């Protein structure tokens, strides 16, 4: 983009006193004459200013969804088999990994605080104080307005947290995490962590339609191995206060080292047909 700006004419007035003095008149020695001269000049010019702005945007996105359904339950079907002609899915896959980290904290105060009042709708709030804390709030919603009754609705959440081979040394350290939620309605994912190596996750997946089959799956795996923690004169405090809230609330509050917290909710809503739900926690 090229822009030319034209300046307005500039008027410059120069006044100079060329000479001022007294000259004796032979007829009258007391007579004095003063000569003044003023020079006026106006300067006008045009100036051009050039602006160059090059913007380049490139977006590359690839989506590949593959789904194999295998429903196992003690269900007796009468009549024909379930016929599926369309598929609606909300899927979340969360991974948090802390490996090979080192933290040495001396004379340190780590404080995190969240205050929510009168929220409406979907809210994700994270507050972390310290080192290599991980926090996630994810929501996936799939809503089908298709009138196809032979529809499969599927909502799935997968959460994996891994903390391994981390070294933490605290000398005179205070970790305080505080969360206060007052009033409101809807969905809230809130994480507050003070300290080191804490992993917190909130996941919500919802699939809504009029399909004949509705499926919801929740999966959480947490793993903590081979971590070294040395504490001397350490204070860890975590607070959670909730009042007058309606809806889905996932809140994690952690103070300290290598805590893992996860809240997962999968909802599949069908106006008719069969509902299948499963929770997997290996």
SVG drawing of the C-alpha trace seen along z (x, -y; Angstrom):
<svg xmlns="http://www.w3.org/2000/svg" viewBox="-39 -76 64 135">
<polyline fill="none" stroke="black" stroke-width="0.4" points="0.0,0.0 1.4,-3.4 0.0,-6.7 1.0,-10.2 0.4,-13.1 0.5,-16.7 1.5,-19.3 -0.4,-22.6 1.5,-25.7 3.7,-27.2 3.8,-31.0 6.9,-32.5 7.0,-36.1 10.4,-37.7 10.7,-41.2 14.1,-42.8 15.0,-46.2 17.5,-47.1 18.7,-50.4 17.8,-52.7 19.8,-55.9 19.9,-59.7 21.3,-61.9 22.1,-65.6 20.3,-68.1 22.6,-71.0 19.6,-73.3 18.7,-72.2 21.2,-70.3 18.5,-69.3 16.4,-67.6 16.4,-63.8 15.1,-61.4 14.5,-57.7 14.6,-55.2 12.8,-51.9 12.5,-49.2 10.5,-45.9 11.1,-42.9 8.2,-40.5 8.5,-37.2 6.2,-34.2 7.7,-30.7 5.4,-28.0 6.4,-24.4 4.9,-20.9 6.2,-17.9 5.5,-14.2 5.6,-11.6 5.6,-7.9 4.3,-5.1 4.9,-1.5 3.0,1.3 3.4,4.9 1.1,7.5 1.3,11.2 -1.0,13.8 -0.8,17.5 -3.1,20.1 -2.7,23.8 -5.1,26.1 -5.7,29.8 -8.3,31.8 -8.6,35.6 -11.2,37.4 -11.5,41.1 -14.0,42.9 -14.6,46.6 -17.6,47.3 -17.9,50.4 -20.8,50.4 -20.8,53.1 -23.7,53.2 -26.4,55.5 -29.0,54.1 -31.8,56.1 -32.8,54.6 -36.2,55.3 -36.7,55.0 -34.1,54.0 -30.5,53.0 -29.6,49.4 -29.1,47.5 -26.5,44.7 -26.5,42.2 -24.7,39.2 -22.2,38.5 -21.7,35.5 -18.7,35.5 -17.1,33.2 -13.6,34.4 -10.9,33.1 -7.5,34.6 -5.4,32.9 -1.8,33.7 0.4,32.1 3.9,33.3 6.6,32.1 9.9,33.9 13.5,33.2 13.0,29.8 15.0,28.3 13.9,25.6 15.8,24.1 13.8,21.5 15.1,19.6 13.2,17.0 10.4,17.0 6.6,16.2 4.4,17.7 0.8,16.5 -2.0,17.0 -5.6,15.8 -8.8,16.1 -12.0,14.2 -15.1,14.6 -18.4,12.9 -21.6,13.2 -20.3,14.9 -22.6,15.9 -21.7,18.4 -18.4,20.1 -15.4,18.9 -11.8,20.2 -9.6,18.7 -6.0,19.7 -3.7,18.2 -0.2,19.6 2.6,18.4 5.9,20.3 7.8,22.4 6.7,24.7 3.0,25.0 0.7,26.2 -3.0,25.3 -5.7,25.9 -9.4,25.2 -10.9,26.7 -14.5,26.8 -15.7,28.6 -19.4,28.4 -20.9,30.0 -24.6,29.2 -26.4,30.7 -29.5,29.1 -30.0,32.0 -33.4,33.6 -31.8,36.9 -33.0,39.3 -30.4,41.9 -27.6,39.8 -24.8,40.8 -23.9,38.2 -20.5,38.6 -18.8,36.5 -15.3,37.6 -12.7,36.1 -9.1,37.6 -6.8,36.1 -3.2,37.3 -0.8,35.8 2.7,36.9 5.3,35.6 8.7,37.3 12.3,36.8 11.9,33.3 14.1,31.9 12.7,29.2 14.5,27.7 12.7,25.2 14.3,23.1 12.0,20.8 9.2,20.7 5.5,19.8 3.0,21.2 -0.6,19.9 -3.4,20.5 -6.8,19.1 -10.0,19.3 -13.3,17.6 -16.4,18.0 -19.5,16.2 -22.8,16.4 -23.2,16.9 -24.3,19.7 -23.0,21.6 -19.6,23.4 -16.5,22.4 -13.1,24.0 -10.8,22.5 -7.2,23.3 -5.1,21.8 -1.6,23.0 1.2,21.8 4.4,23.7 6.3,25.8 5.4,28.5 1.6,28.5 -0.6,29.8 -4.3,28.7 -6.9,29.4 -10.6,28.8 -12.3,30.4 -15.9,30.3 -17.2,32.0 -20.9,31.9 -22.7,33.3 -26.3,32.4 -28.8,33.4 -31.8,35.6 -29.8,38.7 -30.8,42.3 -27.6,43.1 -25.8,40.8 -22.4,41.7 -20.2,40.0 -16.7,41.0 -14.4,39.5 -10.8,40.6 -8.2,39.5 -4.7,40.8 -2.2,39.2 1.3,40.4 4.0,39.2 7.4,40.9 10.9,40.4 10.7,36.8 13.0,35.4 11.6,32.8 13.5,31.2 11.7,28.8 12.9,26.7 10.7,24.2 7.9,24.4 4.3,23.3 1.7,24.6 -1.9,23.4 -4.8,23.9 -8.3,22.4 -11.5,22.9 -14.7,21.1 -17.9,21.5 -21.3,20.0 -24.6,19.5 -23.4,21.0 -25.5,23.0 -24.2,25.1 -20.9,27.0 -18.0,26.0 -14.5,27.5 -12.1,25.9 -8.5,26.9 -6.5,25.3 -3.0,26.5 -0.2,25.2 3.1,27.1 5.0,29.3 4.0,31.8 0.3,31.8 -2.0,33.2 -5.6,32.2 -8.2,32.8 -11.9,32.3 -13.5,33.9 -17.2,33.8 -18.6,35.4 -22.3,34.9 -24.1,36.4 -27.8,35.4 -30.2,37.1 -34.0,36.4 -34.6,40.0 -32.8,43.3 -30.1,44.9 -27.5,43.3 -24.2,44.9 -21.8,43.5 -18.4,44.5 -15.7,43.3 -12.1,44.6 -9.5,44.0 -6.6,46.5"/>
</svg>
